[in-house]
Amino acid sequence: MAGEERQSEPRLDVITIGRSSVDLYGQQIGTRLEDVGSFAKSVGGCPTNIAVGTARLGLKSGLITRVGNEQMGRFIREQLLREGVDVAGVATDRERLTALVLLSVEAEGVSPMIFYRTDCADMALDEGDIDEAHIASARAIVVTGTHFSKPHSAAAQKKAISIAKAHGRKVVFDIDYRPNLWGLGGHEAGFERYVKSDGVSAVYKSVLADCDLIVGTEEEVLIASGEATLVAALKTIRALTNAVIVLKRGPMGCIVYDGAISDDLEQGIVGKGFPIEVFNVLGAGDAFMSGFLRGWLRGEPHAVSATWANACGAFAVSRLLCAPEYPSWEELSYFLANGSKEKALRKDESLNHLHWATNRRRHYPRLMALAIDHRSQLEAIAGDKAERIPAFKALAVEAAARVAGDRDGFGMLLDDKYGRDALFASTKFQKFWIGKPIELPGSRPLQFEFSQDVGSRLVEWPVDHCIKVLCFYHPDDEPELKRTQTEKLRTAYEAARKVGRDILVEIIAGKHGALEDDTVARALTELYAAGIKPDWWKLEPQKSEAAWRAVDGVIEANDPWCRGVVLLGLDAPQDELEKGFEAAQAAKAVKGFAVGRTIFADAAKAWFAGNMSDEQAVADMAGRFAALMGIWERVAGPVEG
């Protein structure tokens, strides 16, 4: 019997059902949708947003929907997996396209939107998409209003409700009323929030009796009841159901009703509100639901759940996109404990860093990279054959791929100057980590290559590519030089955060001063004090374990969310690198290496001289890369995958 009970224990906290689209948000703020020039892409749709939001808050969530058999459908599926959302219920519709939504922020609280949903994949959901075992695997399901607008999708949700009730699971109803999606407005009326409809009210009222939790705005409560006033609406809903009712009131927070409805609406349980600047209201309700579900499903008092919900909504309305802007549990906890000095949360550097660091696209517990972003060094080797450098770098990609296979934790440093062919070749290996340099080789003070306007250049970069910037920085440098170096690094860091890219800062101190046990730790301390918190540090090998412990302490004190440190090679022979690898094990922040000339220099000299074939060059570089990997595995443990 005990074994049977364990077997029936739900593996998921919540499954959401319904819309799944790709949102295309206008990046120009304060303008008509007609005048938007570029768009940012994210997943969207009420239940999809809630699935992401709850996953970020630590719940085990899943989604039931359909996506198209095309690039946008694959984007949704892949993004859900990145977010930790169970996709067992995400079906691929081979006949229909994934839904799209175009949106803009025209003014505070005004966001025109166009739904591209004619015969779209998610609205084709039917009873065949609802699997009893899958529904029973969750403690609760969330059904959403829009999917009651078509007979087949309504039947799917009602089947899910029936199964959930039969298995003793909770049913949550997000009223999610979009008049436009019920055919009650023209295509341009996507932002319209309320159109009275007896037909819609009748459909919604038929669902209420089976619900355990009902969440809606004032307008949504009115449509769900068919009444004209809030008091009458809430009393009508209460007459039909014993569910907990949550009334969302925008900037005024929310009120929770768990029992009889008083004539005084303020008699409910009021969640703490957060006075913040409203930037974009779209998706705020889904963030709110995510926060409330985190508390409600964990048995928290309603006031606590409501406070978490209001805080999550505050994050959403203060930022541009929907799901990508929702907080992680760590971020929410920090905000609840510390608040923010900014009314516009998107301007709070501490929150922004925590948001970025706890919601990264990929995780790298180990990183071993073949660095061939070298430009001046390869120019010196190639001599009058510089036009062949791109071809050699493409061979290096093949060499790295032979070592990596299909395993995670491998990557390359490649440049835009000579590495274009290599970068294109690397796209075949989706697990590869790619870093790209922006510094002018050898510059001190630091200068950027090609253009000092690094931000505009980064917009063209793939979202998974990491910015790498090398800076010759010693803590005993002249103050003016350090100020110039720091300002340039800060420019690169701010650009990385603005466009949503990882940044690796490479610090070489030993070429311009003594390298003592505290040298690099002092340098990092100064850069952290300047507000620079890179995702990665790339550092020269240290001679002692004490030096690495000092580096560890600085990173832990200033940014425990840092991805870590990778070691550079400085053209050192393999036996010297081995000693450096061994010493680095004293620091938990060291996650691997990014080594170049130790791997490729000999092959490059022979290949450019015509003494080595392409295959021989690839084999030579692969052998040296594999040897370094073997050394690292010996001192740090085997690579997973």
C-alpha positions as CSV (number, residue, x, y, z in Angstrom):
1,M,0.0,0.0,0.0
2,A,2.8,2.4,0.9
3,G,4.4,1.7,-2.5
4,E,1.2,2.4,-4.3
5,E,0.8,5.7,-2.4
6,R,4.3,6.8,-3.4
7,Q,3.6,5.8,-7.0
8,S,0.5,8.0,-7.1
9,E,2.3,11.0,-5.6
10,P,2.1,13.8,-8.2
11,R,5.5,14.5,-10.0
12,L,4.4,17.9,-11.1
13,D,3.0,20.8,-9.1
14,V,0.9,22.3,-11.8
15,I,0.0,21.9,-15.5
16,T,-1.3,24.9,-17.4
17,I,-3.5,24.5,-20.5
18,G,-4.1,26.7,-23.5
19,R,-2.4,29.5,-25.5
20,S,1.2,29.3,-26.6
21,S,2.5,32.0,-28.9
22,V,5.6,33.9,-29.9
23,D,5.5,37.5,-28.7
24,L,7.2,40.1,-30.9
25,Y,7.7,43.2,-28.7
26,G,8.5,46.5,-30.3
27,Q,11.8,47.7,-28.9
28,Q,11.1,51.4,-29.5
29,I,9.2,52.8,-26.5
30,G,6.5,55.5,-26.6
31,T,5.5,55.0,-30.3
32,R,2.7,53.6,-32.3
33,L,2.9,50.0,-33.4
34,E,2.9,51.3,-37.0
35,D,6.2,53.1,-36.3
36,V,8.1,50.3,-34.5
37,G,11.3,49.5,-36.3
38,S,12.6,46.3,-34.5
39,F,11.1,43.6,-32.3
40,A,12.3,41.4,-29.4
41,K,11.1,37.8,-29.4
42,S,9.9,35.8,-26.4
43,V,7.4,33.0,-25.6
44,G,3.9,34.2,-24.8
45,G,0.3,33.3,-24.1
46,C,-1.3,33.2,-20.6
47,P,-0.7,29.5,-19.7
48,T,2.8,29.4,-21.3
49,N,3.8,32.5,-19.3
50,I,2.4,30.9,-16.1
51,A,4.3,27.7,-16.8
52,V,7.5,29.7,-17.1
53,G,6.8,31.9,-14.1
54,T,6.0,29.0,-11.8
55,A,9.1,27.1,-12.9
56,R,11.3,30.1,-12.2
57,L,9.8,30.2,-8.7
58,G,10.7,26.7,-8.0
59,L,7.5,24.8,-8.8
60,K,7.5,21.8,-11.1
61,S,5.4,22.9,-14.0
62,G,4.1,21.6,-17.3
63,L,2.2,22.9,-20.2
64,I,-0.5,21.4,-22.5
65,T,-0.7,23.1,-25.8
66,R,0.1,22.8,-29.5
67,V,2.9,24.5,-31.5
68,G,3.5,24.5,-35.3
69,N,6.0,22.2,-37.0
70,E,8.3,25.2,-37.8
71,Q,11.0,27.4,-36.3
72,M,8.7,29.3,-34.0
73,G,7.2,26.2,-32.6
74,R,10.6,24.7,-32.0
75,F,11.7,28.0,-30.3
76,I,8.8,27.7,-27.9
77,R,9.6,24.0,-27.1
78,E,13.3,24.7,-26.7
79,Q,12.7,27.8,-24.5
80,L,10.3,25.8,-22.2
81,L,13.0,23.2,-21.8
82,R,15.5,25.9,-20.9
83,E,13.1,27.2,-18.3
84,G,12.6,23.7,-16.8
85,V,9.0,23.3,-17.9
86,D,7.8,19.8,-18.7
87,V,6.8,19.6,-22.4
88,A,5.2,16.1,-22.4
89,G,1.9,17.8,-23.2
90,V,3.2,20.1,-25.9
91,A,2.1,18.6,-29.2
92,T,3.4,19.5,-32.7
93,D,0.7,20.4,-35.1
94,R,1.9,19.6,-38.6
95,E,-0.9,21.4,-40.4
96,R,-1.0,24.8,-38.5
97,L,1.4,27.6,-37.7
98,T,2.4,28.7,-34.3
99,A,0.5,31.8,-33.1
100,L,2.2,35.2,-33.2
101,V,1.5,38.4,-31.3
102,L,2.9,41.9,-32.2
103,L,3.0,44.4,-29.4
104,S,4.3,47.8,-28.5
105,V,4.4,50.2,-25.6
106,E,2.7,53.4,-26.9
107,A,2.3,55.0,-23.5
108,E,2.1,54.1,-19.8
109,G,-0.4,51.3,-19.6
110,V,-1.2,51.4,-23.3
111,S,0.1,48.5,-25.3
112,P,-1.5,48.0,-28.8
113,M,-1.3,44.4,-29.9
114,I,-2.2,42.3,-32.9
115,F,-3.0,38.6,-32.6
116,Y,-2.0,36.4,-35.6
117,R,-4.1,33.4,-34.6
118,T,-6.2,32.4,-37.6
119,D,-6.4,28.6,-37.4
120,C,-3.3,28.6,-35.3
121,A,-1.8,25.5,-33.6
122,D,-2.7,26.2,-30.0
123,M,-6.4,26.8,-30.7
124,A,-6.6,23.4,-32.4
125,L,-6.2,21.7,-29.0
126,D,-8.8,19.0,-28.6
127,E,-9.7,16.1,-26.3
128,G,-7.2,13.8,-27.9
129,D,-4.4,16.1,-26.5
130,I,-5.6,15.4,-22.9
131,D,-4.0,12.3,-21.4
132,E,-5.4,11.0,-18.1
133,A,-2.1,9.9,-16.7
134,H,-0.5,13.2,-17.5
135,I,-3.3,15.2,-15.9
136,A,-3.2,13.0,-12.8
137,S,0.6,13.5,-12.5
138,A,0.1,17.1,-11.3
139,R,-1.3,18.5,-8.0
140,A,-3.2,21.1,-9.9
141,I,-4.2,22.2,-13.4
142,V,-4.8,25.7,-14.7
143,V,-7.5,26.2,-17.3
144,T,-7.6,29.5,-19.2
145,G,-10.5,31.6,-20.5
146,T,-9.5,31.9,-24.1
147,H,-9.5,28.1,-24.7
148,F,-13.2,28.0,-23.8
149,S,-13.9,30.2,-26.9
150,K,-13.9,27.2,-29.4
151,P,-15.9,24.0,-29.0
152,H,-13.0,21.6,-29.4
153,S,-10.6,23.4,-27.1
154,A,-13.3,23.9,-24.6
155,A,-14.0,20.2,-24.7
156,A,-10.3,19.6,-24.1
157,Q,-10.2,21.7,-21.0
158,K,-13.4,20.3,-19.6
159,K,-12.0,16.8,-20.1
160,A,-8.9,17.9,-18.1
161,I,-11.1,19.3,-15.4
162,S,-13.1,16.0,-15.1
163,I,-9.9,14.0,-14.9
164,A,-8.4,16.3,-12.3
165,K,-11.5,16.1,-10.1
166,A,-11.6,12.3,-10.4
167,H,-8.0,12.1,-9.2
168,G,-8.5,14.6,-6.4
169,R,-6.4,17.3,-8.0
170,K,-7.0,21.0,-7.8
171,V,-8.5,23.1,-10.6
172,V,-7.5,26.7,-11.1
173,F,-9.3,29.0,-13.5
174,D,-7.5,32.0,-14.9
175,I,-10.4,33.9,-16.5
176,D,-8.0,35.4,-19.1
177,Y,-10.6,37.4,-21.0
178,R,-9.6,38.7,-24.4
179,P,-12.7,39.9,-26.2
180,N,-10.8,40.0,-29.5
181,L,-10.2,36.3,-29.2
182,W,-13.9,35.6,-28.8
183,G,-14.6,37.5,-32.0
184,L,-15.9,40.6,-30.1
185,G,-13.6,43.1,-31.7
186,G,-11.6,43.8,-34.8
187,H,-8.1,42.7,-35.4
188,E,-6.8,46.1,-34.2
189,A,-8.6,45.7,-30.9
190,G,-6.2,43.2,-29.3
191,F,-5.6,45.4,-26.2
192,E,-9.3,45.8,-25.5
193,R,-10.0,44.4,-22.0
194,Y,-13.8,44.3,-21.7
195,V,-16.8,43.8,-24.0
196,K,-20.0,42.6,-22.3
197,S,-21.2,39.3,-23.7
198,D,-23.9,37.1,-22.3
199,G,-22.6,34.2,-24.4
200,V,-19.1,34.4,-22.8
201,S,-20.6,34.8,-19.4
202,A,-22.7,31.7,-19.8
203,V,-19.6,29.6,-20.9
204,Y,-17.5,30.9,-17.9
205,K,-20.3,30.3,-15.4
206,S,-20.5,26.7,-16.5
207,V,-16.9,26.1,-15.3
208,L,-17.0,27.8,-11.9
209,A,-18.5,25.0,-9.9
210,D,-15.5,22.7,-10.5
211,C,-12.9,25.2,-9.6
212,D,-10.8,25.4,-6.4
213,L,-9.2,28.8,-7.3
214,I,-10.5,31.6,-9.5
215,V,-8.3,34.5,-10.5
216,G,-9.3,37.6,-12.5
217,T,-9.2,41.3,-12.9
218,E,-12.3,43.4,-12.1
219,E,-13.3,43.2,-15.8
220,E,-12.8,39.5,-15.8
221,V,-14.8,38.9,-12.7
222,L,-17.7,40.9,-14.3
223,I,-17.6,38.8,-17.5
224,A,-17.4,35.5,-15.5
225,S,-20.5,36.4,-13.6
226,G,-22.5,38.3,-16.2
227,E,-23.1,41.0,-13.6
228,A,-22.7,44.8,-13.8
229,T,-21.1,45.6,-10.4
230,L,-18.2,44.0,-8.6
231,V,-20.2,43.2,-5.4
232,A,-23.0,41.5,-7.4
233,A,-20.3,39.7,-9.6
234,L,-18.5,38.3,-6.6
235,K,-21.7,37.2,-4.9
236,T,-22.9,35.5,-8.1
237,I,-19.6,33.6,-8.4
238,R,-19.7,32.6,-4.7
239,A,-23.2,31.2,-5.2
240,L,-21.8,28.9,-7.9
241,T,-18.6,27.8,-6.2
242,N,-16.7,27.5,-2.9
243,A,-13.4,28.3,-4.7
244,V,-11.0,30.8,-3.4
245,I,-11.5,34.0,-5.5
246,V,-8.7,36.4,-6.1
247,L,-9.6,39.8,-7.4
248,K,-6.6,41.5,-9.2
249,R,-6.7,45.3,-8.9
250,G,-3.6,46.4,-10.8
251,P,-1.6,49.1,-8.9
252,M,-3.9,48.6,-5.8
253,G,-2.8,45.0,-5.4
254,C,-5.4,42.3,-4.9
255,I,-8.0,41.0,-2.5
256,V,-8.6,37.3,-1.7
257,Y,-12.0,36.0,-0.8
258,D,-12.2,32.6,1.0
259,G,-15.7,32.4,2.3
260,A,-18.8,34.6,2.2
261,I,-18.7,37.8,0.2
262,S,-19.4,41.0,2.2
263,D,-21.0,44.2,0.7
264,D,-17.7,45.8,1.7
265,L,-15.2,44.4,-0.8
266,E,-12.3,45.5,1.4
267,Q,-13.2,42.8,3.9
268,G,-11.2,40.2,2.0
269,I,-7.6,39.3,2.6
270,V,-5.5,42.1,1.1
271,G,-2.0,41.3,-0.2
272,K,0.8,43.8,0.3
273,G,1.2,46.1,-2.7
274,F,4.3,47.6,-4.2
275,P,4.3,51.2,-5.6
276,I,6.3,51.0,-8.8
277,E,6.3,52.7,-12.1
278,V,4.1,51.1,-14.7
279,F,6.0,50.5,-17.9
280,N,4.1,47.6,-19.6
281,V,1.0,46.0,-18.2
282,L,1.0,43.0,-20.6
283,G,1.8,39.7,-18.9
284,A,1.6,41.2,-15.4
285,G,-1.5,39.0,-14.6
286,D,0.4,35.8,-15.6
287,A,3.3,36.8,-13.4
288,F,0.8,37.5,-10.6
289,M,-0.7,34.1,-11.0
290,S,2.7,32.5,-10.9
291,G,3.5,34.1,-7.6
292,F,0.1,33.2,-6.1
293,L,0.4,29.6,-7.2
294,R,3.9,29.3,-5.5
295,G,2.2,30.2,-2.2
296,W,-1.1,28.5,-2.6
297,L,0.3,25.2,-3.8
298,R,2.8,25.2,-0.9
299,G,0.1,25.9,1.7
300,E,1.1,29.4,2.5
301,P,-1.5,31.8,4.1
302,H,-3.5,33.7,1.5
303,A,-1.9,37.0,2.5
304,V,1.6,35.6,1.8
305,S,0.5,34.2,-1.5
306,A,-1.1,37.5,-2.4
307,T,2.0,39.4,-1.5
308,W,4.2,37.2,-3.6
309,A,1.7,37.5,-6.5
310,N,1.7,41.3,-6.2
311,A,5.6,41.4,-6.2
312,C,5.8,39.2,-9.3
313,G,3.3,41.5,-11.0
314,A,5.4,44.5,-10.0
315,F,8.4,43.0,-11.8
316,A,6.4,42.4,-14.9
317,V,4.8,45.8,-15.2
318,S,8.2,47.5,-14.7
319,R,9.9,45.6,-17.6
320,L,9.3,45.3,-21.3
321,L,8.6,41.6,-22.2
322,C,6.4,39.0,-20.5
323,A,7.8,35.6,-19.4
324,P,11.5,36.6,-19.8
325,E,11.0,39.4,-17.2
326,Y,9.4,37.2,-14.5
327,P,11.6,36.8,-11.4
328,S,13.4,33.7,-10.1
329,W,12.7,32.7,-6.6
330,E,16.1,34.1,-5.5
331,E,15.3,37.4,-7.2
332,L,11.8,37.6,-5.6
333,S,13.2,36.7,-2.2
334,Y,15.8,39.4,-2.4
335,F,13.2,42.0,-3.4
336,L,10.9,41.0,-0.6
337,A,13.7,41.3,1.9
338,N,15.4,44.4,0.6
339,G,12.9,46.3,-1.6
340,S,14.3,48.7,-4.2
341,K,15.3,52.3,-4.2
342,E,14.0,52.5,-7.7
343,K,10.3,53.0,-8.6
344,A,11.2,51.5,-12.0
345,L,12.6,48.1,-11.1
346,R,14.2,47.7,-14.5
347,K,16.7,50.4,-13.4
348,D,17.8,48.6,-10.2
349,E,21.3,47.3,-10.9
350,S,21.2,44.7,-8.0
351,L,17.9,43.3,-9.1
352,N,18.9,43.3,-12.8
353,H,22.1,41.4,-12.1
354,L,20.2,38.9,-9.9
355,H,17.6,38.5,-12.6
356,W,20.2,37.9,-15.3
357,A,22.3,35.6,-13.3
358,T,19.5,33.3,-12.1
359,N,17.7,33.1,-15.4
360,R,20.6,32.3,-17.8
361,R,19.8,30.3,-21.0
362,R,22.4,27.6,-20.3
363,H,24.3,26.1,-17.4
364,Y,28.1,25.4,-17.6
365,P,29.4,23.4,-14.6
366,R,32.6,22.7,-16.6
367,L,34.1,24.6,-19.6
368,M,37.0,23.5,-21.8
369,A,37.6,25.8,-24.7
370,L,40.0,25.9,-27.6
371,A,40.9,29.6,-27.9
372,I,41.7,30.6,-31.5
373,D,40.5,34.2,-31.4
374,H,44.1,35.3,-31.9
375,R,44.6,37.8,-34.7
376,S,48.0,39.4,-34.4
377,Q,49.7,36.1,-33.4
378,L,48.3,34.3,-36.4
379,E,49.2,37.2,-38.7
380,A,52.8,36.8,-37.6
381,I,52.7,33.1,-38.3
382,A,50.9,33.4,-41.6
383,G,53.2,36.1,-43.0
384,D,52.1,36.9,-46.5
385,K,49.4,34.1,-46.4
386,A,47.0,36.0,-44.0
387,E,44.2,35.3,-46.4
388,R,44.4,31.7,-45.4
389,I,43.8,32.4,-41.7
390,P,40.0,31.9,-41.9
391,A,40.5,28.4,-43.4
392,F,42.9,27.5,-40.6
393,K,40.4,28.6,-38.0
394,A,37.7,26.5,-39.6
395,L,40.1,23.5,-39.2
396,A,40.3,24.3,-35.5
397,V,36.6,24.0,-35.2
398,E,36.7,20.5,-36.6
399,A,39.5,19.7,-34.2
400,A,37.5,20.9,-31.2
401,A,34.4,19.1,-32.4
402,R,36.3,15.8,-32.6
403,V,37.3,16.1,-29.0
404,A,33.9,17.3,-27.7
405,G,31.7,14.9,-29.6
406,D,28.1,15.4,-28.4
407,R,29.2,16.3,-24.8
408,D,28.4,19.5,-23.0
409,G,31.1,21.7,-21.5
410,F,33.2,22.4,-24.6
411,G,33.6,25.5,-26.5
412,M,35.8,27.9,-28.5
413,L,37.0,31.5,-28.6
414,L,36.6,32.8,-32.2
415,D,36.9,36.3,-33.6
416,D,34.9,38.3,-36.2
417,K,38.1,39.4,-38.1
418,Y,39.3,36.0,-39.4
419,G,36.8,33.7,-37.8
420,R,33.7,34.2,-39.9
421,D,34.0,30.8,-41.7
422,A,34.8,29.1,-38.4
423,L,31.8,30.8,-36.7
424,F,29.5,29.5,-39.4
425,A,31.1,26.0,-39.1
426,S,30.5,26.1,-35.3
427,T,26.7,26.5,-35.7
428,K,26.6,22.7,-36.6
429,F,27.6,22.0,-32.9
430,Q,24.7,23.4,-30.9
431,K,26.3,22.4,-27.5
432,F,29.4,24.5,-28.2
433,W,30.0,27.5,-26.0
434,I,31.3,30.4,-28.2
435,G,33.1,33.4,-27.0
436,K,34.1,36.3,-29.3
437,P,36.6,39.1,-28.6
438,I,35.9,42.8,-28.9
439,E,39.3,44.2,-27.7
440,L,41.8,45.7,-30.1
441,P,44.7,43.2,-29.8
442,G,47.5,44.4,-27.6
443,S,45.8,47.7,-26.7
444,R,46.8,49.3,-23.4
445,P,44.8,51.4,-22.5
446,L,42.1,49.1,-23.7
447,Q,40.4,49.9,-27.0
448,F,37.7,48.0,-28.9
449,E,38.3,46.5,-32.3
450,F,36.5,48.0,-35.3
451,S,34.3,50.5,-33.4
452,Q,34.1,52.0,-30.0
453,D,30.3,51.8,-30.2
454,V,30.3,48.2,-29.0
455,G,26.6,48.1,-28.1
456,S,25.4,48.5,-31.7
457,R,27.8,45.8,-32.9
458,L,26.5,43.3,-30.3
459,V,23.0,43.4,-31.6
460,E,24.1,41.3,-34.6
461,W,25.5,38.6,-32.4
462,P,23.7,35.3,-31.7
463,V,22.1,35.3,-28.3
464,D,24.3,32.4,-27.0
465,H,27.6,34.0,-28.0
466,C,29.6,35.4,-25.1
467,I,31.5,38.7,-25.3
468,K,35.1,38.3,-24.4
469,V,37.3,41.4,-23.6
470,L,40.9,41.1,-22.7
471,C,42.4,43.8,-20.5
472,F,46.0,44.2,-19.3
473,Y,45.3,45.4,-15.8
474,H,47.6,45.4,-12.7
475,P,46.4,46.8,-9.4
476,D,49.6,48.8,-9.1
477,D,49.2,50.6,-12.5
478,E,49.0,54.3,-12.5
479,P,45.5,55.6,-11.2
480,E,44.7,57.3,-14.5
481,L,45.5,54.2,-16.6
482,K,43.3,52.1,-14.2
483,R,40.5,54.6,-14.5
484,T,40.6,54.5,-18.3
485,Q,40.7,50.7,-18.3
486,T,37.9,50.4,-15.8
487,E,35.7,52.8,-17.8
488,K,36.2,50.8,-20.9
489,L,35.4,47.5,-19.2
490,R,32.3,49.1,-17.7
491,T,31.2,50.2,-21.2
492,A,31.5,46.6,-22.4
493,Y,29.7,45.2,-19.3
494,E,26.8,47.6,-19.7
495,A,26.5,46.8,-23.4
496,A,26.4,43.1,-22.6
497,R,23.6,43.5,-20.1
498,K,21.7,45.9,-22.4
499,V,21.6,43.4,-25.3
500,G,21.4,40.3,-23.1
501,R,24.7,38.6,-23.7
502,D,27.2,36.9,-21.4
503,I,30.5,38.6,-20.9
504,L,33.9,37.1,-20.1
505,V,36.5,39.5,-18.8
506,E,40.1,38.3,-19.3
507,I,42.6,40.0,-16.9
508,I,46.3,39.6,-17.5
509,A,48.3,41.2,-14.7
510,G,51.6,39.4,-14.9
511,K,52.9,41.1,-18.1
512,H,53.0,44.6,-16.5
513,G,54.0,43.9,-12.9
514,A,54.8,41.4,-10.2
515,L,52.3,38.5,-9.8
516,E,52.0,38.0,-6.1
517,D,49.5,35.9,-4.2
518,D,47.1,38.8,-3.8
519,T,47.7,40.6,-7.1
520,V,44.8,39.1,-9.1
521,A,42.5,39.2,-6.1
522,R,43.2,42.9,-5.7
523,A,42.5,43.5,-9.4
524,L,39.2,41.7,-9.2
525,T,38.2,43.6,-6.1
526,E,38.8,46.9,-7.8
527,L,36.7,45.9,-10.8
528,Y,33.9,44.6,-8.7
529,A,33.9,48.0,-6.8
530,A,33.4,49.7,-10.2
531,G,30.2,47.7,-10.7
532,I,31.6,45.2,-13.2
533,K,30.2,41.7,-12.6
534,P,31.1,39.5,-15.6
535,D,29.6,36.1,-16.2
536,W,33.1,34.7,-16.5
537,W,36.6,35.6,-15.6
538,K,39.5,34.4,-17.6
539,L,42.7,34.5,-15.5
540,E,46.3,33.5,-15.8
541,P,47.5,30.5,-13.8
542,Q,48.5,31.3,-10.2
543,K,51.6,30.0,-8.6
544,S,50.1,29.1,-5.3
545,E,46.9,27.7,-3.8
546,A,46.8,30.8,-1.5
547,A,46.4,33.0,-4.6
548,W,43.5,31.0,-5.8
549,R,41.8,31.0,-2.4
550,A,42.1,34.8,-2.4
551,V,40.5,34.9,-5.9
552,D,37.7,32.6,-4.6
553,G,37.0,34.8,-1.7
554,V,36.7,37.9,-3.8
555,I,34.3,36.3,-6.2
556,E,32.2,34.8,-3.4
557,A,32.0,38.1,-1.6
558,N,31.0,40.2,-4.6
559,D,29.1,37.9,-7.0
560,P,28.3,34.4,-5.8
561,W,26.3,34.0,-9.1
562,C,29.4,34.3,-11.3
563,R,29.6,31.4,-13.7
564,G,33.3,31.0,-12.7
565,V,36.9,31.2,-13.9
566,V,38.6,29.7,-16.9
567,L,42.4,29.5,-17.1
568,L,44.3,31.0,-20.0
569,G,47.4,29.5,-21.4
570,L,49.8,32.3,-22.4
571,D,51.6,29.8,-24.8
572,A,52.9,27.8,-21.9
573,P,54.1,24.3,-22.5
574,Q,51.8,21.5,-21.5
575,D,53.7,20.5,-18.3
576,E,53.5,24.1,-17.0
577,L,49.8,24.2,-17.7
578,E,49.4,20.9,-15.8
579,K,51.0,22.5,-12.7
580,G,48.6,25.5,-13.2
581,F,45.6,23.2,-13.4
582,E,46.6,21.4,-10.2
583,A,47.0,24.6,-8.3
584,A,43.7,25.9,-9.5
585,Q,41.8,23.1,-7.8
586,A,42.1,25.1,-4.6
587,A,39.5,27.4,-6.0
588,K,35.9,26.3,-6.4
589,A,35.3,29.1,-8.9
590,V,37.7,27.6,-11.5
591,K,35.6,25.7,-14.0
592,G,38.0,24.9,-16.8
593,F,40.3,26.5,-19.3
594,A,40.4,28.4,-22.6
595,V,43.8,27.7,-24.1
596,G,45.1,28.6,-27.6
597,R,48.7,28.6,-28.7
598,T,49.6,25.6,-26.7
599,I,47.1,23.7,-28.8
600,F,47.3,25.3,-32.3
601,A,50.7,27.1,-32.6
602,D,52.8,24.2,-33.9
603,A,50.1,23.0,-36.3
604,A,49.7,26.6,-37.6
605,K,53.4,27.0,-38.3
606,A,53.6,23.7,-40.2
607,W,50.3,24.3,-42.1
608,F,51.1,27.8,-43.3
609,A,54.5,26.6,-44.3
610,G,52.9,23.9,-46.5
611,N,54.4,21.1,-44.4
612,M,51.1,19.8,-42.9
613,S,47.8,18.9,-44.6
614,D,44.4,19.9,-43.4
615,E,43.8,16.5,-41.9
616,Q,47.2,16.4,-40.2
617,A,46.5,19.9,-38.7
618,V,43.1,18.9,-37.4
619,A,44.5,15.7,-35.9
620,D,47.4,17.5,-34.3
621,M,45.2,20.2,-32.7
622,A,42.6,17.6,-31.6
623,G,45.4,15.5,-30.0
624,R,46.7,18.4,-28.0
625,F,43.2,19.6,-27.0
626,A,42.4,16.1,-25.9
627,A,45.6,15.9,-23.9
628,L,44.7,19.0,-22.0
629,M,41.2,17.7,-21.5
630,G,42.7,14.5,-20.1
631,I,44.9,16.5,-17.6
632,W,41.9,18.5,-16.5
633,E,39.8,15.4,-16.0
634,R,42.6,13.9,-13.9
635,V,42.8,16.8,-11.6
636,A,39.1,18.0,-11.6
637,G,37.1,14.9,-12.3
638,P,35.6,13.4,-15.6
639,V,33.5,15.5,-17.9
640,E,29.8,14.6,-17.8
641,G,27.7,13.8,-20.9
